[in-house]
Amino acid sequence: MTFGVSRQLLALAAVAVVAVGVMLARRSDAPAAAPAARSNAQRANPRAAAQPAAVADVKLELLKTAASELEPSTRNPFQFKPKAPPPAPRPPADAGRGAQPVVIAPPPVPQGPPPPPPITLKYIGVLETAQGRVAAFRDTGGDIVYGKEGDIIDGRYRLLKIGVESADLAYVDGRGRQTIRLSGQ
């Protein structure tokens, strides 16, 4: 077993020595400056290679252009609505002398009693019995309560109408009518 491992190590060392030798040979053979690539015309006509090609003077100042006076773009390619109109100009400070200041009134406050809180029952199903439809609800505590149309449920709500996918309830005093959809939970 150790003979096979030593053979592998010997082979690996030989490959490493060859790789280092190739790297050193390439390094010593590389010229100081690489010759320029010959153009197609020079390859086709060897006499043209002896004569240097005439190069026109490069005028770098023509490449420099004056900075344009463009405004920064406000276009947004990810927004698909028209551009908002600019804000209204403010009146100058001198024009306001002698005029009454504009008083902005706060928005009106709704009058009357606050609406009743939402009904917290979940409608979980309906049973067809000989006496009529019976709706099943789950309250916040997880208890199941039943009732027919017109019954008072949980001491707070009156069951107004039982449907297949919803039930209409209101508070006992008649406020806060709410349709509760079948939740299936």
PyMOL commands that place a pseudoatom at each C-alpha (Angstrom):
pseudoatom trace, name=CA, resn=MET, resi=1, chain=A, elem=C, hetatm=0, pos=[0.000, 0.000, 0.000]
pseudoatom trace, name=CA, resn=THR, resi=2, chain=A, elem=C, hetatm=0, pos=[2.784, 2.457, 0.859]
pseudoatom trace, name=CA, resn=PHE, resi=3, chain=A, elem=C, hetatm=0, pos=[4.474, 1.573, -2.430]
pseudoatom trace, name=CA, resn=GLY, resi=4, chain=A, elem=C, hetatm=0, pos=[1.427, 2.851, -4.385]
pseudoatom trace, name=CA, resn=VAL, resi=5, chain=A, elem=C, hetatm=0, pos=[1.301, 6.075, -2.395]
pseudoatom trace, name=CA, resn=SER, resi=6, chain=A, elem=C, hetatm=0, pos=[4.993, 6.767, -2.900]
pseudoatom trace, name=CA, resn=ARG, resi=7, chain=A, elem=C, hetatm=0, pos=[4.549, 6.211, -6.658]
pseudoatom trace, name=CA, resn=GLN, resi=8, chain=A, elem=C, hetatm=0, pos=[1.747, 8.768, -6.728]
pseudoatom trace, name=CA, resn=LEU, resi=9, chain=A, elem=C, hetatm=0, pos=[3.844, 11.282, -4.808]
pseudoatom trace, name=CA, resn=LEU, resi=10, chain=A, elem=C, hetatm=0, pos=[6.773, 10.704, -7.168]
pseudoatom trace, name=CA, resn=ALA, resi=11, chain=A, elem=C, hetatm=0, pos=[4.536, 11.258, -10.212]
pseudoatom trace, name=CA, resn=LEU, resi=12, chain=A, elem=C, hetatm=0, pos=[3.106, 14.404, -8.679]
pseudoatom trace, name=CA, resn=ALA, resi=13, chain=A, elem=C, hetatm=0, pos=[6.590, 15.762, -7.943]
pseudoatom trace, name=CA, resn=ALA, resi=14, chain=A, elem=C, hetatm=0, pos=[7.668, 15.035, -11.537]
pseudoatom trace, name=CA, resn=VAL, resi=15, chain=A, elem=C, hetatm=0, pos=[4.666, 16.918, -12.922]
pseudoatom trace, name=CA, resn=ALA, resi=16, chain=A, elem=C, hetatm=0, pos=[5.444, 19.866, -10.641]
pseudoatom trace, name=CA, resn=VAL, resi=17, chain=A, elem=C, hetatm=0, pos=[9.089, 19.964, -11.794]
pseudoatom trace, name=CA, resn=VAL, resi=18, chain=A, elem=C, hetatm=0, pos=[8.041, 19.889, -15.446]
pseudoatom trace, name=CA, resn=ALA, resi=19, chain=A, elem=C, hetatm=0, pos=[5.523, 22.707, -14.860]
pseudoatom trace, name=CA, resn=VAL, resi=20, chain=A, elem=C, hetatm=0, pos=[8.154, 24.873, -13.157]
pseudoatom trace, name=CA, resn=GLY, resi=21, chain=A, elem=C, hetatm=0, pos=[10.619, 24.167, -15.989]
pseudoatom trace, name=CA, resn=VAL, resi=22, chain=A, elem=C, hetatm=0, pos=[8.065, 25.188, -18.641]
pseudoatom trace, name=CA, resn=MET, resi=23, chain=A, elem=C, hetatm=0, pos=[7.297, 28.400, -16.760]
pseudoatom trace, name=CA, resn=LEU, resi=24, chain=A, elem=C, hetatm=0, pos=[10.976, 29.306, -16.515]
pseudoatom trace, name=CA, resn=ALA, resi=25, chain=A, elem=C, hetatm=0, pos=[11.546, 28.536, -20.198]
pseudoatom trace, name=CA, resn=ARG, resi=26, chain=A, elem=C, hetatm=0, pos=[8.666, 30.750, -21.269]
pseudoatom trace, name=CA, resn=ARG, resi=27, chain=A, elem=C, hetatm=0, pos=[9.883, 33.524, -19.030]
pseudoatom trace, name=CA, resn=SER, resi=28, chain=A, elem=C, hetatm=0, pos=[13.432, 33.540, -20.433]
pseudoatom trace, name=CA, resn=ASP, resi=29, chain=A, elem=C, hetatm=0, pos=[12.237, 33.250, -24.077]
pseudoatom trace, name=CA, resn=ALA, resi=30, chain=A, elem=C, hetatm=0, pos=[9.829, 36.211, -23.905]
pseudoatom trace, name=CA, resn=PRO, resi=31, chain=A, elem=C, hetatm=0, pos=[11.236, 39.303, -25.678]
pseudoatom trace, name=CA, resn=ALA, resi=32, chain=A, elem=C, hetatm=0, pos=[11.438, 42.611, -23.865]
pseudoatom trace, name=CA, resn=ALA, resi=33, chain=A, elem=C, hetatm=0, pos=[8.816, 44.176, -26.131]
pseudoatom trace, name=CA, resn=ALA, resi=34, chain=A, elem=C, hetatm=0, pos=[6.364, 42.275, -28.250]
pseudoatom trace, name=CA, resn=PRO, resi=35, chain=A, elem=C, hetatm=0, pos=[6.540, 43.130, -31.948]
pseudoatom trace, name=CA, resn=ALA, resi=36, chain=A, elem=C, hetatm=0, pos=[3.583, 44.994, -33.375]
pseudoatom trace, name=CA, resn=ALA, resi=37, chain=A, elem=C, hetatm=0, pos=[1.098, 42.862, -35.269]
pseudoatom trace, name=CA, resn=ARG, resi=38, chain=A, elem=C, hetatm=0, pos=[1.438, 43.128, -39.021]
pseudoatom trace, name=CA, resn=SER, resi=39, chain=A, elem=C, hetatm=0, pos=[-1.502, 44.462, -40.962]
pseudoatom trace, name=CA, resn=ASN, resi=40, chain=A, elem=C, hetatm=0, pos=[-3.093, 42.602, -43.866]
pseudoatom trace, name=CA, resn=ALA, resi=41, chain=A, elem=C, hetatm=0, pos=[-1.449, 44.959, -46.337]
pseudoatom trace, name=CA, resn=GLN, resi=42, chain=A, elem=C, hetatm=0, pos=[1.991, 44.198, -44.897]
pseudoatom trace, name=CA, resn=ARG, resi=43, chain=A, elem=C, hetatm=0, pos=[1.376, 40.468, -45.100]
pseudoatom trace, name=CA, resn=ALA, resi=44, chain=A, elem=C, hetatm=0, pos=[0.297, 40.713, -48.723]
pseudoatom trace, name=CA, resn=ASN, resi=45, chain=A, elem=C, hetatm=0, pos=[3.174, 42.985, -49.759]
pseudoatom trace, name=CA, resn=PRO, resi=46, chain=A, elem=C, hetatm=0, pos=[6.435, 42.306, -47.872]
pseudoatom trace, name=CA, resn=ARG, resi=47, chain=A, elem=C, hetatm=0, pos=[8.076, 45.434, -49.422]
pseudoatom trace, name=CA, resn=ALA, resi=48, chain=A, elem=C, hetatm=0, pos=[5.481, 47.614, -47.715]
pseudoatom trace, name=CA, resn=ALA, resi=49, chain=A, elem=C, hetatm=0, pos=[6.610, 46.222, -44.363]
pseudoatom trace, name=CA, resn=ALA, resi=50, chain=A, elem=C, hetatm=0, pos=[10.017, 47.820, -44.834]
pseudoatom trace, name=CA, resn=GLN, resi=51, chain=A, elem=C, hetatm=0, pos=[8.475, 51.280, -45.331]
pseudoatom trace, name=CA, resn=PRO, resi=52, chain=A, elem=C, hetatm=0, pos=[6.784, 52.856, -42.316]
pseudoatom trace, name=CA, resn=ALA, resi=53, chain=A, elem=C, hetatm=0, pos=[3.142, 53.680, -42.905]
pseudoatom trace, name=CA, resn=ALA, resi=54, chain=A, elem=C, hetatm=0, pos=[2.261, 57.355, -42.973]
pseudoatom trace, name=CA, resn=VAL, resi=55, chain=A, elem=C, hetatm=0, pos=[0.183, 58.267, -39.963]
pseudoatom trace, name=CA, resn=ALA, resi=56, chain=A, elem=C, hetatm=0, pos=[-1.924, 61.393, -40.059]
pseudoatom trace, name=CA, resn=ASP, resi=57, chain=A, elem=C, hetatm=0, pos=[-1.516, 63.780, -37.170]
pseudoatom trace, name=CA, resn=VAL, resi=58, chain=A, elem=C, hetatm=0, pos=[-4.067, 63.187, -34.460]
pseudoatom trace, name=CA, resn=LYS, resi=59, chain=A, elem=C, hetatm=0, pos=[-5.747, 66.411, -33.370]
pseudoatom trace, name=CA, resn=LEU, resi=60, chain=A, elem=C, hetatm=0, pos=[-6.820, 65.718, -29.824]
pseudoatom trace, name=CA, resn=GLU, resi=61, chain=A, elem=C, hetatm=0, pos=[-8.355, 69.169, -29.364]
pseudoatom trace, name=CA, resn=LEU, resi=62, chain=A, elem=C, hetatm=0, pos=[-11.059, 68.258, -31.905]
pseudoatom trace, name=CA, resn=LEU, resi=63, chain=A, elem=C, hetatm=0, pos=[-12.101, 65.341, -29.699]
pseudoatom trace, name=CA, resn=LYS, resi=64, chain=A, elem=C, hetatm=0, pos=[-12.837, 67.639, -26.820]
pseudoatom trace, name=CA, resn=THR, resi=65, chain=A, elem=C, hetatm=0, pos=[-16.312, 69.145, -27.135]
pseudoatom trace, name=CA, resn=ALA, resi=66, chain=A, elem=C, hetatm=0, pos=[-17.867, 71.898, -25.145]
pseudoatom trace, name=CA, resn=ALA, resi=67, chain=A, elem=C, hetatm=0, pos=[-20.045, 70.736, -22.267]
pseudoatom trace, name=CA, resn=SER, resi=68, chain=A, elem=C, hetatm=0, pos=[-23.679, 70.871, -23.275]
pseudoatom trace, name=CA, resn=GLU, resi=69, chain=A, elem=C, hetatm=0, pos=[-26.115, 72.981, -21.309]
pseudoatom trace, name=CA, resn=LEU, resi=70, chain=A, elem=C, hetatm=0, pos=[-28.657, 70.173, -20.759]
pseudoatom trace, name=CA, resn=GLU, resi=71, chain=A, elem=C, hetatm=0, pos=[-30.870, 69.964, -17.707]
pseudoatom trace, name=CA, resn=PRO, resi=72, chain=A, elem=C, hetatm=0, pos=[-30.829, 66.755, -15.684]
pseudoatom trace, name=CA, resn=SER, resi=73, chain=A, elem=C, hetatm=0, pos=[-33.499, 64.363, -16.841]
pseudoatom trace, name=CA, resn=THR, resi=74, chain=A, elem=C, hetatm=0, pos=[-36.605, 63.893, -14.720]
pseudoatom trace, name=CA, resn=ARG, resi=75, chain=A, elem=C, hetatm=0, pos=[-37.889, 60.989, -16.780]
pseudoatom trace, name=CA, resn=ASN, resi=76, chain=A, elem=C, hetatm=0, pos=[-38.537, 57.764, -14.879]
pseudoatom trace, name=CA, resn=PRO, resi=77, chain=A, elem=C, hetatm=0, pos=[-39.036, 54.734, -17.179]
pseudoatom trace, name=CA, resn=PHE, resi=78, chain=A, elem=C, hetatm=0, pos=[-40.596, 52.764, -14.329]
pseudoatom trace, name=CA, resn=GLN, resi=79, chain=A, elem=C, hetatm=0, pos=[-43.394, 55.230, -13.682]
pseudoatom trace, name=CA, resn=PHE, resi=80, chain=A, elem=C, hetatm=0, pos=[-46.360, 55.225, -16.060]
pseudoatom trace, name=CA, resn=LYS, resi=81, chain=A, elem=C, hetatm=0, pos=[-48.231, 58.407, -15.307]
pseudoatom trace, name=CA, resn=PRO, resi=82, chain=A, elem=C, hetatm=0, pos=[-48.009, 61.963, -16.633]
pseudoatom trace, name=CA, resn=LYS, resi=83, chain=A, elem=C, hetatm=0, pos=[-45.626, 64.436, -15.151]
pseudoatom trace, name=CA, resn=ALA, resi=84, chain=A, elem=C, hetatm=0, pos=[-47.086, 66.383, -12.233]
pseudoatom trace, name=CA, resn=PRO, resi=85, chain=A, elem=C, hetatm=0, pos=[-47.726, 70.083, -12.859]
pseudoatom trace, name=CA, resn=PRO, resi=86, chain=A, elem=C, hetatm=0, pos=[-45.220, 72.449, -11.271]
pseudoatom trace, name=CA, resn=PRO, resi=87, chain=A, elem=C, hetatm=0, pos=[-46.204, 73.950, -7.916]
pseudoatom trace, name=CA, resn=ALA, resi=88, chain=A, elem=C, hetatm=0, pos=[-48.057, 77.261, -7.960]
pseudoatom trace, name=CA, resn=PRO, resi=89, chain=A, elem=C, hetatm=0, pos=[-45.763, 80.273, -7.630]
pseudoatom trace, name=CA, resn=ARG, resi=90, chain=A, elem=C, hetatm=0, pos=[-45.663, 81.901, -4.229]
pseudoatom trace, name=CA, resn=PRO, resi=91, chain=A, elem=C, hetatm=0, pos=[-46.777, 85.514, -3.999]
pseudoatom trace, name=CA, resn=PRO, resi=92, chain=A, elem=C, hetatm=0, pos=[-43.985, 87.944, -3.238]
pseudoatom trace, name=CA, resn=ALA, resi=93, chain=A, elem=C, hetatm=0, pos=[-43.593, 89.059, 0.382]
pseudoatom trace, name=CA, resn=ASP, resi=94, chain=A, elem=C, hetatm=0, pos=[-44.310, 92.721, -0.490]
pseudoatom trace, name=CA, resn=ALA, resi=95, chain=A, elem=C, hetatm=0, pos=[-47.701, 91.956, -2.074]
pseudoatom trace, name=CA, resn=GLY, resi=96, chain=A, elem=C, hetatm=0, pos=[-49.112, 90.605, 1.197]
pseudoatom trace, name=CA, resn=ARG, resi=97, chain=A, elem=C, hetatm=0, pos=[-48.958, 93.930, 3.091]
pseudoatom trace, name=CA, resn=GLY, resi=98, chain=A, elem=C, hetatm=0, pos=[-52.381, 95.185, 4.012]
pseudoatom trace, name=CA, resn=ALA, resi=99, chain=A, elem=C, hetatm=0, pos=[-54.111, 91.960, 2.985]
pseudoatom trace, name=CA, resn=GLN, resi=100, chain=A, elem=C, hetatm=0, pos=[-55.735, 89.616, 5.471]
pseudoatom trace, name=CA, resn=PRO, resi=101, chain=A, elem=C, hetatm=0, pos=[-53.817, 86.382, 6.172]
pseudoatom trace, name=CA, resn=VAL, resi=102, chain=A, elem=C, hetatm=0, pos=[-55.421, 83.247, 4.817]
pseudoatom trace, name=CA, resn=VAL, resi=103, chain=A, elem=C, hetatm=0, pos=[-56.642, 80.981, 7.594]
pseudoatom trace, name=CA, resn=ILE, resi=104, chain=A, elem=C, hetatm=0, pos=[-57.022, 77.327, 6.711]
pseudoatom trace, name=CA, resn=ALA, resi=105, chain=A, elem=C, hetatm=0, pos=[-59.804, 75.672, 8.665]
pseudoatom trace, name=CA, resn=PRO, resi=106, chain=A, elem=C, hetatm=0, pos=[-59.218, 72.194, 10.057]
pseudoatom trace, name=CA, resn=PRO, resi=107, chain=A, elem=C, hetatm=0, pos=[-61.204, 69.384, 8.439]
pseudoatom trace, name=CA, resn=PRO, resi=108, chain=A, elem=C, hetatm=0, pos=[-64.676, 68.896, 9.897]
pseudoatom trace, name=CA, resn=VAL, resi=109, chain=A, elem=C, hetatm=0, pos=[-64.951, 66.451, 12.763]
pseudoatom trace, name=CA, resn=PRO, resi=110, chain=A, elem=C, hetatm=0, pos=[-67.706, 63.848, 12.289]
pseudoatom trace, name=CA, resn=GLN, resi=111, chain=A, elem=C, hetatm=0, pos=[-70.588, 64.437, 14.664]
pseudoatom trace, name=CA, resn=GLY, resi=112, chain=A, elem=C, hetatm=0, pos=[-72.596, 61.798, 16.450]
pseudoatom trace, name=CA, resn=PRO, resi=113, chain=A, elem=C, hetatm=0, pos=[-71.803, 58.686, 18.409]
pseudoatom trace, name=CA, resn=PRO, resi=114, chain=A, elem=C, hetatm=0, pos=[-68.921, 56.512, 17.292]
pseudoatom trace, name=CA, resn=PRO, resi=115, chain=A, elem=C, hetatm=0, pos=[-69.856, 53.426, 15.289]
pseudoatom trace, name=CA, resn=PRO, resi=116, chain=A, elem=C, hetatm=0, pos=[-70.175, 50.179, 17.222]
pseudoatom trace, name=CA, resn=PRO, resi=117, chain=A, elem=C, hetatm=0, pos=[-67.170, 47.871, 17.250]
pseudoatom trace, name=CA, resn=PRO, resi=118, chain=A, elem=C, hetatm=0, pos=[-67.105, 45.113, 14.617]
pseudoatom trace, name=CA, resn=ILE, resi=119, chain=A, elem=C, hetatm=0, pos=[-68.794, 41.815, 15.407]
pseudoatom trace, name=CA, resn=THR, resi=120, chain=A, elem=C, hetatm=0, pos=[-66.070, 39.319, 16.331]
pseudoatom trace, name=CA, resn=LEU, resi=121, chain=A, elem=C, hetatm=0, pos=[-67.907, 36.071, 15.566]
pseudoatom trace, name=CA, resn=LYS, resi=122, chain=A, elem=C, hetatm=0, pos=[-66.775, 33.753, 12.765]
pseudoatom trace, name=CA, resn=TYR, resi=123, chain=A, elem=C, hetatm=0, pos=[-69.452, 32.062, 10.664]
pseudoatom trace, name=CA, resn=ILE, resi=124, chain=A, elem=C, hetatm=0, pos=[-68.439, 28.394, 10.379]
pseudoatom trace, name=CA, resn=GLY, resi=125, chain=A, elem=C, hetatm=0, pos=[-71.477, 26.733, 8.862]
pseudoatom trace, name=CA, resn=VAL, resi=126, chain=A, elem=C, hetatm=0, pos=[-75.211, 26.164, 8.528]
pseudoatom trace, name=CA, resn=LEU, resi=127, chain=A, elem=C, hetatm=0, pos=[-77.355, 23.139, 9.461]
pseudoatom trace, name=CA, resn=GLU, resi=128, chain=A, elem=C, hetatm=0, pos=[-80.645, 22.270, 7.798]
pseudoatom trace, name=CA, resn=THR, resi=129, chain=A, elem=C, hetatm=0, pos=[-83.006, 20.893, 10.475]
pseudoatom trace, name=CA, resn=ALA, resi=130, chain=A, elem=C, hetatm=0, pos=[-86.731, 20.165, 10.650]
pseudoatom trace, name=CA, resn=GLN, resi=131, chain=A, elem=C, hetatm=0, pos=[-87.209, 23.455, 12.554]
pseudoatom trace, name=CA, resn=GLY, resi=132, chain=A, elem=C, hetatm=0, pos=[-85.284, 25.458, 9.864]
pseudoatom trace, name=CA, resn=ARG, resi=133, chain=A, elem=C, hetatm=0, pos=[-81.746, 26.635, 9.310]
pseudoatom trace, name=CA, resn=VAL, resi=134, chain=A, elem=C, hetatm=0, pos=[-79.354, 26.820, 12.248]
pseudoatom trace, name=CA, resn=ALA, resi=135, chain=A, elem=C, hetatm=0, pos=[-76.132, 28.858, 11.910]
pseudoatom trace, name=CA, resn=ALA, resi=136, chain=A, elem=C, hetatm=0, pos=[-72.935, 27.918, 13.755]
pseudoatom trace, name=CA, resn=PHE, resi=137, chain=A, elem=C, hetatm=0, pos=[-70.477, 30.595, 14.900]
pseudoatom trace, name=CA, resn=ARG, resi=138, chain=A, elem=C, hetatm=0, pos=[-67.158, 30.580, 16.773]
pseudoatom trace, name=CA, resn=ASP, resi=139, chain=A, elem=C, hetatm=0, pos=[-66.481, 33.380, 19.228]
pseudoatom trace, name=CA, resn=THR, resi=140, chain=A, elem=C, hetatm=0, pos=[-63.082, 34.833, 20.176]
pseudoatom trace, name=CA, resn=GLY, resi=141, chain=A, elem=C, hetatm=0, pos=[-62.702, 32.355, 23.033]
pseudoatom trace, name=CA, resn=GLY, resi=142, chain=A, elem=C, hetatm=0, pos=[-63.063, 29.399, 20.643]
pseudoatom trace, name=CA, resn=ASP, resi=143, chain=A, elem=C, hetatm=0, pos=[-66.538, 28.396, 21.859]
pseudoatom trace, name=CA, resn=ILE, resi=144, chain=A, elem=C, hetatm=0, pos=[-69.158, 27.370, 19.290]
pseudoatom trace, name=CA, resn=VAL, resi=145, chain=A, elem=C, hetatm=0, pos=[-72.573, 29.074, 19.478]
pseudoatom trace, name=CA, resn=TYR, resi=146, chain=A, elem=C, hetatm=0, pos=[-75.704, 28.234, 17.464]
pseudoatom trace, name=CA, resn=GLY, resi=147, chain=A, elem=C, hetatm=0, pos=[-78.777, 30.193, 16.509]
pseudoatom trace, name=CA, resn=LYS, resi=148, chain=A, elem=C, hetatm=0, pos=[-81.780, 30.483, 14.199]
pseudoatom trace, name=CA, resn=GLU, resi=149, chain=A, elem=C, hetatm=0, pos=[-82.969, 33.645, 12.454]
pseudoatom trace, name=CA, resn=GLY, resi=150, chain=A, elem=C, hetatm=0, pos=[-84.203, 36.112, 15.074]
pseudoatom trace, name=CA, resn=ASP, resi=151, chain=A, elem=C, hetatm=0, pos=[-82.262, 34.509, 17.976]
pseudoatom trace, name=CA, resn=ILE, resi=152, chain=A, elem=C, hetatm=0, pos=[-79.911, 36.462, 20.228]
pseudoatom trace, name=CA, resn=ILE, resi=153, chain=A, elem=C, hetatm=0, pos=[-76.398, 35.001, 20.023]
pseudoatom trace, name=CA, resn=ASP, resi=154, chain=A, elem=C, hetatm=0, pos=[-73.755, 35.397, 22.709]
pseudoatom trace, name=CA, resn=GLY, resi=155, chain=A, elem=C, hetatm=0, pos=[-76.055, 37.823, 24.553]
pseudoatom trace, name=CA, resn=ARG, resi=156, chain=A, elem=C, hetatm=0, pos=[-75.019, 40.726, 22.310]
pseudoatom trace, name=CA, resn=TYR, resi=157, chain=A, elem=C, hetatm=0, pos=[-75.973, 39.980, 18.704]
pseudoatom trace, name=CA, resn=ARG, resi=158, chain=A, elem=C, hetatm=0, pos=[-79.256, 39.289, 16.906]
pseudoatom trace, name=CA, resn=LEU, resi=159, chain=A, elem=C, hetatm=0, pos=[-79.137, 36.847, 13.949]
pseudoatom trace, name=CA, resn=LEU, resi=160, chain=A, elem=C, hetatm=0, pos=[-81.059, 38.608, 11.177]
pseudoatom trace, name=CA, resn=LYS, resi=161, chain=A, elem=C, hetatm=0, pos=[-80.593, 36.318, 8.178]
pseudoatom trace, name=CA, resn=ILE, resi=162, chain=A, elem=C, hetatm=0, pos=[-78.858, 32.986, 7.487]
pseudoatom trace, name=CA, resn=GLY, resi=163, chain=A, elem=C, hetatm=0, pos=[-77.430, 32.398, 4.032]
pseudoatom trace, name=CA, resn=VAL, resi=164, chain=A, elem=C, hetatm=0, pos=[-75.399, 29.562, 2.560]
pseudoatom trace, name=CA, resn=GLU, resi=165, chain=A, elem=C, hetatm=0, pos=[-72.133, 31.533, 2.489]
pseudoatom trace, name=CA, resn=SER, resi=166, chain=A, elem=C, hetatm=0, pos=[-72.898, 34.399, 4.878]
pseudoatom trace, name=CA, resn=ALA, resi=167, chain=A, elem=C, hetatm=0, pos=[-74.993, 35.459, 7.837]
pseudoatom trace, name=CA, resn=ASP, resi=168, chain=A, elem=C, hetatm=0, pos=[-76.310, 38.917, 8.737]
pseudoatom trace, name=CA, resn=LEU, resi=169, chain=A, elem=C, hetatm=0, pos=[-75.976, 39.984, 12.362]
pseudoatom trace, name=CA, resn=ALA, resi=170, chain=A, elem=C, hetatm=0, pos=[-76.565, 43.215, 14.260]
pseudoatom trace, name=CA, resn=TYR, resi=171, chain=A, elem=C, hetatm=0, pos=[-76.273, 44.339, 17.845]
pseudoatom trace, name=CA, resn=VAL, resi=172, chain=A, elem=C, hetatm=0, pos=[-79.378, 43.642, 19.948]
pseudoatom trace, name=CA, resn=ASP, resi=173, chain=A, elem=C, hetatm=0, pos=[-80.353, 47.350, 19.872]
pseudoatom trace, name=CA, resn=GLY, resi=174, chain=A, elem=C, hetatm=0, pos=[-80.350, 47.288, 16.043]
pseudoatom trace, name=CA, resn=ARG, resi=175, chain=A, elem=C, hetatm=0, pos=[-77.118, 49.192, 15.342]
pseudoatom trace, name=CA, resn=GLY, resi=176, chain=A, elem=C, hetatm=0, pos=[-74.102, 47.905, 13.477]
pseudoatom trace, name=CA, resn=ARG, resi=177, chain=A, elem=C, hetatm=0, pos=[-75.602, 45.522, 10.932]
pseudoatom trace, name=CA, resn=GLN, resi=178, chain=A, elem=C, hetatm=0, pos=[-72.802, 43.361, 9.522]
pseudoatom trace, name=CA, resn=THR, resi=179, chain=A, elem=C, hetatm=0, pos=[-72.571, 40.503, 7.035]
pseudoatom trace, name=CA, resn=ILE, resi=180, chain=A, elem=C, hetatm=0, pos=[-70.193, 37.782, 8.154]
pseudoatom trace, name=CA, resn=ARG, resi=181, chain=A, elem=C, hetatm=0, pos=[-68.847, 35.511, 5.428]
pseudoatom trace, name=CA, resn=LEU, resi=182, chain=A, elem=C, hetatm=0, pos=[-68.278, 31.781, 5.826]
pseudoatom trace, name=CA, resn=SER, resi=183, chain=A, elem=C, hetatm=0, pos=[-64.714, 31.367, 7.076]
pseudoatom trace, name=CA, resn=GLY, resi=184, chain=A, elem=C, hetatm=0, pos=[-64.526, 27.565, 7.188]
pseudoatom trace, name=CA, resn=GLN, resi=185, chain=A, elem=C, hetatm=0, pos=[-62.358, 27.571, 10.300]
for i in range(1, 185): cmd.bond("trace and resi %d" % i, "trace and resi %d" % (i + 1))
show_as sticks, trace
zoom trace
